[in-house]
Amino acid sequence: MFPSPPSLRRPYYGWAVVAASFLGTFVVFGLSYSFGVFLERIVDDFGGARGPSSLAFGVQTVAIYVGASGLGVLIDRYGTRRALAVGALLTVGGLAAASRAENLLTLILTYGVITGVGLSIVYVVAYGTVTRWFDRRLGLAGGLSSAGLGIGMFVVVPSAASLIAELGWRDVLLVLAAVAGGLLLLATLLVRDDPGSAGVDPPPEEFVGAPPTPNREPLREQFVAVRSIAFTPAFGLLAAGWVLIYGSLYAVLAHLVLYAAGMGLPAGVGPWALATVGLASALGRVAIGHVADTAGRVRVFVACSAVMGLATLWLAFASSTAGVAAFAVVFGLAYGGNGALLSPLVAALFGRENINAVFGLVSVAFAVSGLLAPAAAGAAYDTLGTYEPAFLVAGVAAVVGAGSVAVAGRRA
């Protein structure tokens, strides 16, 4: 039987999975990365200093990425649609409960732990599933799906900042819960595990050989396979590199708004700078992710990570609206470039058979940097009255982390 001419083929369903993953990353990072616009109101409401209040964001980050290390195995085994539905329920419920928190501990438990676990499930599905649907165009597909992160930041951060002034931070959390629930419902209807389980034939030029499928081996055998990867030098170098690189990201996300305000810049500069990071990130994910399909995914990831570090060093000396805006554009493009390549990089180094499990495990690196960097930057400000030393340390660490990933690529 002759193949259908290209003009008569049905659109490849993998692009619907990309759309579902885009919605997932939009929700995860639009919600999580907007924390900076809530921080001042939370400090005012509950008292205390910026360091302790930043723990709500830090604990949520830990929940997202530590949860991913174990949830990836379960998602591989029981399917993406069921998992995404559970993640949606936890996310919406956690945000609703956080909106009524009466003290900082309750906020940390609801916004940090419950919402964080829900977002963890969405995160693993959104990043890991696309790798089973694409090969030749994986950089482009990964860039498009993860561009939801940047668009989420660009839409949610200024919207939340504006609504907080009118409704208060508690009611804004309820609004975000309702929007997140609707978007995740649509994503759940669209997502599928892989071409085989969906009865879809990929375009013949997309894969060399059969497309990958979830690992259905006994749980013990899957655990042994993932553990053998986790104890390789390349895995350790990759995880260490991610910890150092993304410390710069989490310090910026949690404190850029207050940093801009502390320099006496106009009130809207901080939220819009954070939104600009998001928009530039979305552009970087699509454009740089596509370039990486031919230029080399490890090489492009390392270059973008080094630029993130250099831009953070620049931020420590930026003292004007133009300087902060320049930082936001450069940092966002570089972050978008390496963000598009997270799961393709893991697949390139360690294969795709257990992609959700391996990707979830290495994502614990984000938990480490997400817990430590915001609180450390806040504590540095509380002690020194300035953010500059924190940004300098974070920038140097990111450059070192880029080097660590480069070595991992040669050792894999």
C-alpha positions in Angstrom: 0.0 0.0 0.0 1.4 3.4 -1.0 1.8 6.1 1.6 -0.5 9.1 1.3 0.9 12.2 -0.4 2.0 14.8 2.1 -0.9 17.1 1.2 -3.4 14.4 2.1 -1.9 13.3 5.4 -3.8 14.1 8.6 -1.9 16.5 10.9 0.4 14.6 13.1 -1.2 14.2 16.6 2.1 14.9 18.2 1.4 18.6 17.7 -1.7 18.2 19.9 0.5 16.7 22.6 2.8 19.8 22.2 -0.3 22.0 22.7 -1.2 20.1 25.9 2.4 20.4 27.1 2.3 24.1 26.3 -0.8 24.5 28.5 1.0 22.5 31.3 4.1 24.6 31.3 2.0 27.8 31.1 0.2 26.8 34.3 3.2 25.4 36.3 5.4 28.4 35.7 2.9 31.1 35.3 1.7 30.2 38.8 5.1 29.4 40.5 7.1 32.2 38.9 4.6 34.9 39.8 5.5 34.5 43.5 7.6 37.7 43.4 4.6 39.9 43.0 2.9 38.3 46.1 6.0 38.5 48.3 5.6 42.0 49.7 1.9 41.5 50.5 2.6 38.2 52.2 5.3 39.9 54.4 2.9 42.7 55.2 0.1 40.2 56.1 2.1 37.7 58.2 5.0 39.9 59.4 8.5 38.8 59.5 11.3 39.3 57.0 11.8 38.5 53.3 14.0 35.4 53.9 11.4 33.4 55.9 8.5 34.5 53.7 10.4 33.3 50.6 10.3 29.8 52.0 6.7 29.4 50.6 8.2 29.7 47.1 11.3 27.6 48.0 9.2 24.8 49.5 6.9 24.8 46.5 10.0 24.4 44.3 11.2 21.5 46.4 7.8 19.8 46.1 7.7 20.2 42.4 11.1 18.7 41.7 11.5 16.2 44.6 8.0 15.0 43.7 9.1 14.7 40.1 11.8 12.2 41.1 9.3 9.7 42.3 6.2 10.6 40.3 8.0 10.1 36.9 8.0 6.3 37.5 4.3 6.3 38.3 3.4 8.4 35.3 5.4 6.1 33.1 3.4 3.2 34.5 -0.1 4.5 34.8 -0.4 7.0 32.0 -0.3 10.7 31.5 -4.0 11.5 31.3 -4.8 10.0 34.8 -1.8 11.7 36.3 -2.6 15.1 34.8 -6.1 14.9 36.1 -4.8 14.3 39.6 -2.3 17.1 39.2 -5.0 19.5 38.2 -7.1 18.7 41.3 -4.2 19.1 43.7 -3.1 22.4 42.1 -6.5 24.0 42.2 -7.2 22.7 45.7 -3.9 23.8 47.1 -4.3 27.4 45.7 -7.8 27.7 47.0 -6.6 26.6 50.5 -3.6 28.9 50.3 -5.9 31.9 49.7 -7.4 31.4 53.1 -4.2 30.7 55.0 -4.1 32.4 58.4 -0.4 32.2 59.1 2.9 31.6 57.2 3.1 27.9 58.2 -0.3 27.2 56.7 0.6 29.1 53.5 3.8 27.0 53.2 1.8 23.8 53.6 -0.9 24.7 51.1 0.9 26.9 48.5 4.2 25.1 49.0 3.4 21.4 49.5 -0.1 20.7 48.2 0.1 23.0 45.2 3.7 22.0 44.6 2.9 18.3 44.3 0.1 19.1 41.9 2.4 21.2 39.8 5.0 18.5 40.0 2.8 16.0 38.2 1.9 18.6 35.5 5.6 19.4 35.1 6.7 15.8 34.5 3.9 15.2 32.0 4.5 18.5 30.2 8.3 18.0 29.8 8.6 14.2 29.4 5.8 13.2 27.1 6.9 15.2 24.1 10.1 13.2 23.8 8.1 10.1 22.8 6.4 11.9 20.0 9.4 13.5 18.2 12.9 12.8 17.3 14.2 14.8 14.4 12.2 17.9 15.4 12.5 17.3 19.1 14.3 20.6 19.7 11.5 22.5 18.0 8.7 20.5 19.7 10.4 20.9 23.1 10.8 24.6 22.5 7.1 25.1 21.5 5.8 23.0 24.4 8.1 24.7 27.0 7.3 28.1 25.6 4.3 28.0 27.9 6.7 28.9 30.7 7.6 32.2 29.1 4.1 33.1 28.0 2.8 32.1 31.4 5.2 34.5 33.0 4.4 37.3 30.5 0.7 36.9 31.1 0.4 36.0 34.7 3.0 38.2 36.4 1.7 41.6 35.3 -1.9 40.4 35.5 -1.5 39.2 39.0 0.3 42.4 40.0 -2.5 44.5 38.6 -5.2 42.4 40.2 -3.5 42.3 43.6 -3.9 46.1 43.8 -7.7 45.8 43.3 -8.6 42.4 44.9 -5.8 41.6 47.3 -3.5 38.7 47.1 -5.9 36.1 48.5 -8.6 36.6 45.9 -6.0 36.7 43.2 -5.0 33.2 44.2 -8.6 32.1 43.7 -8.7 33.6 40.3 -5.5 31.8 39.3 -6.9 28.5 40.7 -10.0 28.8 38.4 -8.0 29.7 35.3 -5.5 26.9 36.0 -8.2 24.4 36.4 -9.8 25.2 33.1 -6.5 25.1 31.2 -5.4 21.8 32.8 -8.8 20.2 31.9 -8.1 21.0 28.3 -4.6 19.7 28.5 -5.9 16.4 30.0 -8.3 15.9 27.1 -5.5 16.4 24.6 -2.5 14.5 26.0 -1.6 10.9 25.0 1.2 8.7 26.2 2.9 7.9 22.9 2.0 7.2 19.2 1.6 3.5 19.7 -1.0 3.7 22.5 -2.9 6.4 20.6 -3.0 4.4 17.4 -1.0 7.1 15.5 1.6 6.5 12.8 4.3 9.2 13.1 5.6 10.7 9.9 8.2 8.3 8.5 10.9 10.9 8.5 10.4 11.7 12.2 12.0 8.6 13.8 14.8 6.2 12.8 13.2 2.9 13.9 10.2 2.6 16.1 9.2 5.6 18.4 9.9 5.0 22.1 7.1 3.8 24.5 6.7 4.0 28.3 8.6 1.3 30.2 6.1 -1.4 31.3 8.6 -3.6 33.0 8.2 -4.7 36.6 8.7 -1.8 38.9 11.8 -3.3 40.5 13.5 -3.7 37.1 12.6 -0.2 36.1 14.1 1.0 39.4 17.3 -0.9 38.8 17.6 0.7 35.3 17.1 4.2 36.6 19.4 3.7 39.5 22.2 2.5 37.2 21.9 5.8 35.3 21.8 7.9 38.5 25.2 6.5 39.6 27.0 7.4 36.4 29.5 10.4 36.5 27.6 12.1 33.7 24.4 12.1 35.7 26.2 13.6 38.8 27.8 16.3 36.7 24.5 17.2 35.0 22.7 17.4 38.3 25.4 19.5 39.9 25.4 21.8 36.9 21.7 22.3 37.0 21.9 23.2 40.8 24.5 25.9 40.0 22.9 27.3 36.9 19.3 27.6 38.2 20.3 29.2 41.4 20.6 32.4 39.3 17.1 31.8 38.0 15.4 31.3 41.4 17.2 34.3 43.0 15.9 36.5 40.1 12.4 35.2 40.1 11.9 35.7 43.9 13.6 39.0 44.2 13.8 41.0 41.0 10.6 42.9 41.7 11.8 44.1 45.1 15.3 44.7 43.8 14.0 47.1 41.2 11.8 48.8 43.7 14.7 49.2 46.1 16.7 51.0 43.5 14.0 53.7 43.3 12.8 52.7 39.9 9.1 53.2 38.9 6.7 50.8 40.5 5.9 48.9 37.3 9.5 48.2 36.3 10.0 45.1 38.4 6.8 43.2 37.4 7.3 44.1 33.8 11.0 43.1 33.9 9.9 39.7 35.2 7.3 39.5 32.5 9.9 40.4 29.9 12.1 37.5 31.1 9.1 35.3 30.4 8.4 36.7 26.9 12.1 36.6 25.9 12.2 33.0 27.3 9.3 32.0 25.1 11.0 33.4 22.0 14.3 31.8 22.9 12.7 28.4 23.5 11.3 28.2 20.0 14.1 29.8 18.1 17.1 28.4 20.0 15.4 25.0 20.4 15.0 24.8 16.7 18.7 25.8 16.1 19.8 23.2 18.6 18.4 20.4 16.4 21.3 21.0 14.0 23.9 22.9 16.1 24.0 20.3 18.9 21.8 20.2 22.0 24.5 19.9 24.6 26.6 22.7 23.0 23.7 25.1 22.8 22.5 24.3 26.4 26.0 25.0 27.8 26.3 28.3 25.9 22.8 29.5 27.0 23.6 28.6 30.6 26.8 30.6 30.6 25.0 33.6 29.3 22.5 33.3 32.1 25.4 33.6 34.6 27.0 36.5 32.8 23.6 38.3 32.7 23.1 37.8 36.4 26.5 39.4 37.1 25.4 42.3 35.0 22.2 42.7 37.1 24.3 43.3 40.2 25.5 46.5 38.6 22.4 47.6 36.7 21.0 50.7 38.3 18.6 52.1 35.7 15.4 51.0 34.0 17.3 50.5 30.8 19.9 48.3 32.5 17.2 46.1 34.2 15.3 45.8 30.8 18.5 44.8 29.0 19.1 42.1 31.7 15.6 40.8 31.3 15.9 40.4 27.5 19.3 38.7 27.6 18.6 36.5 30.6 15.2 35.5 29.2 16.5 34.5 25.8 19.3 32.5 27.3 17.0 30.8 29.9 14.6 30.0 27.1 17.3 28.4 25.1 18.5 26.0 27.8 14.9 25.5 29.0 13.8 24.2 25.6 16.6 21.6 25.9 16.0 20.2 29.3 14.2 16.9 28.4 16.0 16.6 25.0 19.3 17.0 26.8 18.4 14.2 29.2 17.2 12.0 26.4 20.4 12.6 24.4 22.6 11.7 27.4 20.6 8.8 28.9 18.1 7.6 26.3 14.3 7.7 26.4 13.1 4.4 27.7 12.6 5.7 31.2 12.5 9.4 30.3 9.9 10.5 32.8 11.7 8.7 35.6 15.2 9.9 34.7 14.1 13.4 33.9 12.2 13.6 37.2 15.2 12.3 39.2 17.7 14.8 37.8 15.1 17.6 38.4 15.8 17.2 42.1 18.6 19.7 41.2 15.9 22.3 40.8 14.6 21.6 44.2 18.0 22.2 45.8 18.6 25.5 44.0 14.9 26.6 44.3 15.0 26.0 48.1 18.3 27.6 48.8 18.7 30.5 46.3 15.5 32.6 47.1 16.0 32.2 50.9 19.7 32.9 50.7 19.2 36.0 48.5 16.5 37.2 51.0 18.7 36.6 54.0 21.6 38.4 52.2 19.3 41.4 51.8 18.1 41.2 55.4 21.7 41.2 56.6 23.4 43.5 54.2 20.6 45.7 53.0 21.4 45.0 49.3 21.0 42.2 46.7 24.2 42.8 44.8 26.4 40.2 46.6 23.7 37.5 46.1 23.5 38.2 42.4 27.2 38.2 42.0 27.5 34.8 43.7 24.6 33.4 41.7 26.1 34.6 38.4 29.5 33.0 39.1 27.9 29.8 40.1 25.9 29.6 36.9 29.0 29.9 34.8 30.6 27.1 36.7 27.5 25.0 36.3 27.6 25.5 32.5 31.1 24.0 32.6 29.9 21.0 34.6 27.2 20.3 32.0 29.8 20.5 29.2 31.9 17.8 31.0 28.8 15.7 31.5 28.2 15.8 27.8 31.7 14.4 27.1 31.4 11.7 29.8 28.0 10.3 28.8 
